[in-house]
Amino acid sequence: MPGMVLFGRRWAIASDDLVFPGLFELCLRVLWWVGILALYLRHRGKLDCAGGVLLSSYLLVLIVLLAVVICTLSAIVYVSMKGTICNPGPRKSMSKLLYIRLALFLPEMIWASLGAAWISDSFQCDKIVVSGVIATVIIRTQTWCPATLRQASPFSISSRTVSRTTRSLRKWSAVPQGPPSCRSRTTEYDLVGGDQLNCHFGSILQTTGLQYRDFIHISFHDKVYELPFLVALDHKNECVVVAVRGTMSLQDILTDLSAESETLDIECEVQDCLAHKGISQAARYLYRRLVNDGILSQAFSIAPEYRLVIVGHSLGAGAAALLAIMLRKAYPFVRCYAFSPPRGLLSKSLYEYSKNFTVSLVLGKDVIPRLSVTNMEDLKKRILRVIAHCNKPKYKILLHGCWYELFGGNPDDLPTELDGGDHQDLTQPLLGEQSLLTHRSPAYSFSSDSPLDSPTKYPPLYPPGRIIHLQEEGPSGRCSCYTAQYTAKWSHESEFSKILIGPKMLTDHMPDILMKALDRVVSDRAVCISCPAPGGPDVDVV
């Protein structure tokens, strides 16, 4: 795992990272060597022409040079496979092999340049031989930069988040498939932001089934700490609905990343009112828009007997939960439904207070309801412990993880912790769905002064309200024909105190996956999600 030292500096690549790049270049070199050798053996009898001796000498030297490169690459791959992640001792010869490999580029470049010069002369030999040599020279001159020194650039996965009214949870910006989209109409509602063609609003109409007259205010205004939202009337359930959109832009990501704690200024008998800074700023913005600008007053002037319901997904769920706390005094019967909210949102006292009027919904191993600064620090420590006790080379772990992801299997097949002595085998692979990162082992023992055991400097934060956890029944399916079945249960926040590593940790957060799972649970009449949670007050589910 430590970076290699070459030319007097440490590089951001370890000596066990060259297995797959080395194998790739090795395969290409072997194919070229076989092709040149076959070309020479088949046509060597036709090289008695003018310049044929020079051409024959060129091919022979090229075959020998490629053979030396192939042997060097084989040694690099073999040495890179040795040792473990934190034990680079068996790979101490890697730097010498890389110096040899780099030194071989000089004769390769010189010989390719001479070949190009010789080919430019008028050879009177068989055209097939000359064409084969030309192709070889062209290919070789395009591959002077070795594959072993190339690094794949990292990729990022952006989180798709949306808002939900009382009936749907979809992308506002998705292109709708029905006639209400992208058409001009005299507006009967306030519209703020960039939706000149009414495409976003058309999507909302398509997914919610509401009418134009049901919307009071729609805002697509999106800046740091300022989230898009809408206010609508749900006549079926007699609610004034405030729906807050989740992360869909760079500005939203910056709001997410403002993860330090700040005091939430609210009028309630709660001590220690700490909250996520970025989300609390967004909630204050929504409060100013709804209360100071009179949007809620306008809605309740139309339907004074309705009650207030606030919903959101992901970042929008966190903002909705804080907004419900802020509006609790003015609207005592407010209800909040937070879909996949972030864990690092509320202090312990605010978390207990929000149980009276907030319900959170979490799907499977969704990472966001488990994500907080303290949990990230805990994950970092656990990963370092796992790496320190891993006795398998990196390439085997990656191969087994890819196989497990594509075809499934038994995670007991590849223990990754040191065997024997006082060490107990962990029976789950590093990249398995039930990751060994979540397994407590007595082998994870460090000295008291270890930085891995140092207490966190950040206060713990919790998810909002009571939590309904949708859990997948049976093993996870990996084929498109697999239809997952889910059960719903009330869960305690402690069940989300650690980040779980698995194939569905990101996909379980997607709103379309969440909606499908929720539809399956609701359609199953045997599942009761309205049963009261132990030790908590009843909360009506709209």
C-alpha positions in Angstrom: 0.0 0.0 0.0 2.8 2.5 0.6 3.7 4.5 -2.5 6.8 3.4 -4.5 10.0 5.5 -4.4 11.4 6.2 -7.8 13.9 8.9 -8.9 14.1 10.2 -5.4 10.4 10.8 -4.8 7.4 8.9 -3.6 4.7 8.2 -6.2 0.9 7.9 -5.6 1.0 4.3 -6.8 1.9 1.2 -4.8 4.0 -1.7 -5.9 1.0 -4.0 -5.8 -1.0 -1.8 -8.2 0.9 -3.0 -11.3 -0.8 -6.5 -11.7 -3.6 -5.5 -14.0 -1.8 -2.8 -16.0 1.2 -5.1 -16.4 -1.0 -8.0 -17.5 -2.7 -5.7 -20.1 0.6 -4.6 -21.6 2.0 -8.2 -21.4 -0.8 -9.5 -23.5 -0.3 -6.9 -26.1 3.5 -7.5 -26.2 3.0 -11.3 -26.5 0.6 -10.8 -29.4 3.1 -8.5 -31.2 5.9 -10.9 -30.6 4.0 -13.9 -32.0 2.9 -11.9 -35.0 6.4 -10.7 -35.9 7.8 -14.2 -35.3 5.2 -15.7 -37.6 5.9 -13.1 -40.2 9.6 -13.7 -40.1 9.4 -17.5 -40.2 6.9 -17.5 -43.1 8.7 -15.1 -45.3 12.3 -15.4 -44.5 12.9 -17.3 -47.7 11.7 -14.2 -49.6 14.3 -11.8 -48.1 17.0 -12.4 -50.7 16.1 -9.2 -52.4 17.8 -5.8 -52.3 17.7 -4.6 -48.7 16.5 -8.0 -47.5 19.5 -8.6 -45.2 18.8 -5.3 -43.5 15.2 -6.1 -43.1 15.9 -9.6 -41.8 18.3 -8.1 -39.2 15.7 -5.6 -38.2 13.1 -8.3 -37.6 15.5 -10.5 -35.6 16.6 -7.7 -33.3 13.0 -6.7 -32.9 12.0 -10.3 -31.9 14.8 -10.4 -29.3 14.0 -7.0 -27.9 10.4 -7.8 -27.5 11.3 -11.1 -25.8 13.4 -9.1 -23.2 10.5 -6.7 -22.7 8.1 -9.6 -22.2 10.4 -11.2 -19.6 10.7 -7.9 -17.8 6.9 -7.4 -17.7 6.4 -11.0 -16.5 8.7 -10.3 -13.6 6.9 -7.1 -12.8 3.5 -8.8 -12.7 4.9 -11.7 -10.7 6.6 -9.5 -8.1 3.5 -7.2 -7.9 1.4 -10.3 -6.9 3.5 -11.1 -3.9 3.0 -9.9 -0.3 0.0 -8.2 1.1 -1.4 -4.7 1.2 0.6 -3.6 4.2 3.5 -5.9 3.7 5.5 -4.7 0.7 8.7 -6.5 1.8 8.3 -9.3 -0.8 8.0 -6.6 -3.5 11.3 -4.8 -2.6 12.8 -5.6 -6.0 10.0 -3.8 -7.9 11.9 -0.5 -8.2 14.8 -2.2 -9.9 12.5 -4.0 -12.3 10.8 -0.7 -13.2 14.2 0.9 -13.8 15.1 -1.9 -16.2 11.7 -1.5 -17.9 12.2 2.2 -18.3 15.7 1.6 -19.6 14.4 -0.7 -22.3 12.4 2.2 -23.8 15.6 3.7 -25.2 16.5 0.8 -27.5 12.9 0.4 -28.4 12.6 4.0 -29.5 16.0 3.9 -31.4 15.1 0.7 -33.1 11.6 1.9 -34.1 13.1 5.1 -35.5 15.7 3.1 -37.5 12.9 0.8 -38.8 10.9 3.8 -39.9 14.0 5.2 -41.8 14.8 1.9 -43.4 11.2 1.3 -44.5 11.2 4.7 -46.1 13.9 3.5 -48.5 12.9 1.6 -51.6 12.8 -2.1 -50.7 12.3 -4.5 -53.6 11.1 -7.4 -51.4 7.8 -9.0 -51.0 5.1 -6.4 -50.3 3.5 -8.5 -47.6 6.7 -8.5 -45.6 7.3 -4.8 -46.0 3.6 -4.0 -45.1 3.9 -6.2 -42.0 7.1 -4.3 -40.9 5.4 -1.0 -41.5 2.4 -1.9 -39.4 4.8 -3.1 -36.7 6.7 0.1 -36.7 3.6 2.2 -36.5 2.1 0.2 -33.7 5.3 0.3 -31.7 5.8 4.0 -32.1 2.3 4.5 -30.7 3.1 2.5 -27.5 6.2 4.0 -26.1 4.3 5.1 -23.0 4.0 1.9 -21.0 0.7 0.6 -19.7 2.3 -0.1 -16.4 2.7 3.6 -15.7 -0.9 4.6 -16.7 -3.4 5.1 -14.0 -7.1 5.0 -14.4 -8.7 8.3 -13.4 -11.1 8.1 -10.5 -14.8 8.4 -11.2 -17.5 9.9 -9.1 -21.0 8.9 -8.5 -23.5 11.8 -8.3 -26.5 11.3 -6.1 -29.9 11.6 -7.8 -32.3 13.2 -5.4 -35.7 14.6 -5.8 -38.7 15.8 -3.8 -42.0 14.1 -3.2 -45.5 15.3 -2.7 -48.0 13.1 -0.9 -48.4 10.6 -3.8 -45.0 10.5 -5.6 -41.3 10.9 -5.3 -39.7 11.6 -8.7 -37.2 13.9 -10.5 -38.6 17.3 -11.1 -36.3 17.7 -14.0 -37.1 14.4 -15.7 -38.7 14.7 -19.1 -42.4 13.7 -18.7 -44.1 11.4 -21.0 -47.6 12.9 -20.8 -49.2 15.8 -22.5 -48.8 18.3 -19.6 -45.1 18.9 -20.3 -43.5 21.9 -22.0 -46.5 23.9 -23.0 -47.4 27.4 -22.4 -50.3 28.3 -20.2 -51.6 31.2 -18.2 -50.2 30.5 -14.7 -52.5 30.2 -11.7 -49.5 29.9 -9.3 -46.3 31.7 -8.4 -43.3 30.3 -10.4 -39.7 31.3 -9.4 -36.6 30.1 -11.2 -35.5 28.7 -14.6 -38.5 26.8 -16.0 -39.3 28.9 -19.0 -40.8 26.0 -21.0 -42.7 24.5 -18.0 -40.9 21.2 -18.5 -40.1 20.8 -14.8 -43.6 21.7 -13.8 -45.0 19.4 -16.4 -43.1 16.5 -14.8 -44.6 17.5 -11.4 -48.1 17.4 -12.9 -47.4 14.1 -14.5 -46.1 12.3 -11.4 -48.4 13.8 -8.8 -51.7 13.8 -10.6 -52.5 17.3 -9.2 -54.1 20.1 -11.2 -52.8 23.5 -12.0 -55.1 25.1 -9.5 -53.7 22.9 -6.7 -50.3 24.6 -6.7 -49.7 27.7 -4.6 -46.0 28.4 -5.1 -43.2 26.7 -7.1 -39.6 27.7 -6.8 -36.8 26.3 -9.0 -34.3 28.9 -7.5 -31.2 27.0 -6.6 -28.1 28.4 -4.8 -25.9 27.4 -1.9 -28.2 27.1 1.2 -31.2 27.8 -1.0 -33.2 24.8 -2.2 -36.0 24.5 -4.7 -39.4 23.7 -3.2 -43.2 23.8 -3.9 -46.4 24.4 -2.0 -49.5 22.6 -3.1 -52.9 21.6 -1.9 -53.7 17.9 -1.5 -57.5 17.9 -1.4 -57.7 14.1 -1.1 -55.8 14.0 2.2 -56.8 17.6 3.2 -53.2 18.8 3.5 -51.1 21.8 2.6 -48.0 20.1 1.2 -44.5 21.6 1.2 -42.1 19.5 -0.8 -38.4 20.2 -0.8 -36.0 19.0 -3.5 -32.8 17.1 -2.7 -29.3 17.2 -4.2 -29.3 17.8 -7.9 -26.6 20.5 -8.5 -23.2 21.6 -7.4 -24.7 24.2 -5.1 -26.6 21.5 -3.4 -23.4 19.4 -2.9 -21.8 22.4 -1.3 -24.7 22.7 1.1 -24.3 19.0 1.9 -20.6 19.4 2.6 -21.1 22.1 5.2 -21.4 19.4 7.7 -20.2 21.1 10.9 -22.7 21.7 13.7 -24.4 24.9 14.6 -27.0 26.0 17.1 -30.5 26.0 15.8 -32.4 29.0 17.0 -36.0 27.7 17.7 -38.6 28.5 20.3 -39.1 25.2 22.1 -38.1 23.7 25.4 -35.2 21.7 24.1 -31.6 22.0 25.3 -28.5 21.5 23.1 -30.2 22.4 19.8 -27.4 21.5 17.4 -28.0 20.7 13.7 -26.1 20.3 10.4 -25.0 23.8 9.4 -25.7 23.6 5.7 -29.1 22.0 6.1 -30.1 24.3 8.9 -29.2 27.3 6.7 -31.4 25.9 3.9 -34.2 25.3 6.4 -33.9 29.0 7.5 -34.2 30.1 3.9 -37.3 28.0 3.4 -38.8 29.4 6.6 -38.3 32.9 5.5 -39.9 32.2 2.1 -42.9 30.4 3.6 -43.6 32.6 6.6 -42.1 36.1 5.8 -43.3 36.1 2.2 -46.7 34.9 3.2 -46.8 31.7 1.1 -48.2 29.5 3.9 -50.7 32.2 4.8 -51.9 32.3 1.2 -52.3 28.5 1.2 -54.3 28.4 4.5 -56.5 31.2 3.4 -57.7 29.0 0.7 -58.0 25.8 2.9 -58.0 26.9 6.5 -59.1 23.5 7.8 -56.2 21.6 6.2 -53.1 20.6 8.1 -49.5 21.1 7.2 -47.4 18.3 5.8 -43.7 18.7 4.8 -41.9 16.1 2.7 -38.5 15.8 1.1 -35.8 13.3 -0.1 -32.1 13.2 0.9 -30.9 16.8 1.4 -34.6 17.9 1.0 -35.6 15.4 3.8 -33.1 17.0 6.2 -34.3 20.5 5.4 -37.9 19.3 5.7 -37.3 17.9 9.1 -35.6 21.1 10.4 -38.3 23.2 8.8 -41.0 21.2 10.6 -39.2 21.8 13.9 -39.1 25.6 13.2 -42.9 25.6 12.3 -44.0 23.4 15.1 -45.0 26.3 17.4 -47.0 28.1 14.8 -48.5 24.8 13.3 -48.8 22.3 16.2 -50.3 19.6 13.9 -47.4 19.8 11.4 -46.2 16.4 10.1 -43.0 15.7 8.3 -42.1 12.6 6.2 -38.4 12.4 5.4 -37.4 10.0 2.7 -33.7 8.8 3.0 -32.6 11.7 5.3 -29.0 12.1 6.3 -27.9 10.8 9.6 -25.8 13.7 10.7 -28.7 16.1 11.1 -29.9 16.6 14.7 -28.5 16.6 18.3 -29.8 13.9 20.6 -32.3 16.2 22.3 -33.7 17.5 18.9 -33.9 13.9 17.7 -36.0 12.9 20.6 -38.2 16.0 20.2 -38.8 15.3 16.4 -40.2 11.9 17.2 -43.5 13.5 18.0 -44.2 14.7 14.4 -41.6 13.2 12.0 -41.3 9.9 10.3 -38.2 8.9 8.3 -38.1 6.2 5.7 -34.9 4.3 4.9 -34.4 1.6 2.3 -32.0 -1.3 2.8 -28.3 -0.4 3.1 -28.7 3.2 1.9 -25.5 5.0 2.8 -27.0 8.5 3.3 -29.1 7.7 6.4 -25.9 6.3 7.9 -23.7 9.2 6.8 -22.2 11.7 9.3 -18.9 13.1 10.1 -18.5 10.8 13.1 -19.5 7.8 11.1 -17.0 8.7 8.4 -14.3 8.8 11.0 -15.4 5.5 12.3 -15.4 4.0 8.8 -11.8 5.3 8.2 -10.6 3.6 11.4 -12.3 0.3 10.5 -10.9 0.3 7.0 -7.3 0.9 8.4 -7.8 -1.9 10.8 -9.0 -4.3 8.1 -6.1 -3.4 5.8 -3.6 -3.9 8.6 -4.9 -7.4 9.3 -5.5 -8.5 5.7 -3.3 -11.4 4.6 -4.5 -11.5 1.0 -2.8 -9.6 -1.9 -4.8 -6.7 -3.4 -5.4 -8.3 -6.8 -7.1 -11.3 -5.2 -9.4 -9.2 -3.2 -10.4 -7.1 -6.2 -11.0 -10.2 -8.3 -13.1 -11.9 -5.7 -15.1 -8.7 -5.2 -15.8 -8.4 -8.9 -16.8 -12.0 -9.0 -19.1 -11.6 -6.0 -20.7 -8.5 -7.5 -21.3 -10.1 -10.9 -22.2 -13.7 -9.9 -22.8 -13.7 -6.2 -21.5 -16.5 -4.0 -20.5 -17.4 -0.5 -18.6 -14.6 1.3 -17.0 -17.3 3.5 -14.8 -18.4 0.6 -12.2 -15.7 1.1 -11.2 -14.8 4.7 -9.1 -11.7 4.7 -7.7 -11.5 8.2 -4.5 -13.1 9.5 -4.8 -16.7 10.5 -3.5 -18.4 13.6 -2.4 -17.3 17.0 -4.7 -14.8 18.7 -6.2 -13.7 15.4 -9.7 -14.9 14.6 -10.7 -15.3 11.0 -13.2 -13.0 9.6 -15.5 -15.0 7.4 -16.6 -12.2 5.1 -14.7 -10.7 2.1 -13.6 -7.1 2.0 -15.9 -6.3 -0.9 -18.8 -8.6 0.1 -22.3 -7.3 0.5 -22.1 -8.1 4.3 -18.8 -6.4 4.5 -16.2 -7.4 7.1 -15.9 -3.7 7.8 -19.0 -4.1 9.9 -17.7 -7.2 11.8 -16.3 -6.7 15.3 -13.2 -8.8 15.9 -10.9 -9.3 18.9 -8.0 -9.0 16.5 -8.8 -5.3 16.2 -6.7 -4.3 19.2 -4.5 -1.3 19.2 -2.6 0.5 21.9 -4.3 3.1 23.9 -2.2 5.9 22.3 -3.1 4.8 18.8 -4.7 7.5 16.7 -7.3 4.9 15.6 -8.7 4.9 19.2 -8.7 8.6 19.7 -12.1 10.2 20.4 -13.8 12.2 17.7 -13.8 16.0 18.0 -17.2 16.3 16.4 -20.5 16.0 18.4 -22.6 13.0 17.3 -25.7 13.9 15.2 -28.8 11.7 14.6 -31.4 11.2 11.9 -34.9 12.9 12.3 -37.9 11.3 13.9 -39.0 7.7 14.1 -37.6 5.5 11.4 -39.3 3.0 9.2 -36.7 0.6 7.7 -37.6 -1.2 4.4 -35.5 -4.4 4.4 -35.0 -6.7 1.5 -36.1 -10.3 2.1 -33.8 -13.1 1.2 -30.5 -12.8 -0.7 -29.9 -9.9 -3.1 -30.6 -10.7 -6.7 -28.3 -9.5 -9.5 -30.2 -10.3 -12.6 -32.7 -8.0 -14.2 -35.5 -10.6 -13.8 -35.1 -10.6 -10.1 -38.0 -8.9 -8.2 -37.0 -7.9 -4.7 -39.5 -8.3 -1.8 -39.4 -5.9 1.2 -40.6 -5.9 4.7 -41.2 -2.7 6.8 -40.3 -2.4 10.5 -39.8 0.4 13.0 -36.1 0.7 13.8 -34.0 2.5 16.3 -31.4 5.1 15.2 -28.6 2.9 16.6 -29.2 0.5 13.7 -27.8 3.2 11.4 -24.8 4.1 13.5 -22.3 2.5 11.1 -21.8 2.7 7.4 -22.4 -0.6 5.6 -20.3 -1.4 2.5 -22.2 -3.3 -0.1 -23.4 -3.3 -3.8 -26.6 -1.5 -3.0 -25.3 1.2 -0.6 -25.8 3.8 -3.4 -28.7 2.4 -5.4 -30.9 2.0 -2.4 -30.7 5.8 -2.1 -32.2 6.5 -5.6 -35.7 7.8 -5.4 -37.0 5.5 -8.2 -35.7 2.4 -6.3 -37.2 3.7 -3.1 -40.6 4.3 -4.7 -40.7 0.8 -6.2 -39.8 -0.7 -2.8 -42.4 1.4 -1.0 -45.1 0.5 -3.6 -44.4 -3.2 -3.0 -44.6 -2.9 0.7 -47.9 -0.8 0.5 -49.4 -3.3 -1.9 -48.8 -6.1 0.6 -51.7 -6.0 3.0 -50.0 -8.3 5.5 -47.4 -5.6 6.3 -48.4 -3.1 8.9 -46.4 0.1 8.9 -48.9 2.0 11.0 -48.3 0.0 14.2 -46.9 2.2 17.0 -43.2 1.9 17.7 -42.2 0.7 21.1 -41.7 3.6 23.6 -42.8 6.2 21.1 -46.1 8.2 20.5 -48.3 7.4 17.6 -47.7 9.3 14.4 -50.4 9.4 11.7 -49.2 8.2 8.3 -50.7 10.2 5.5 
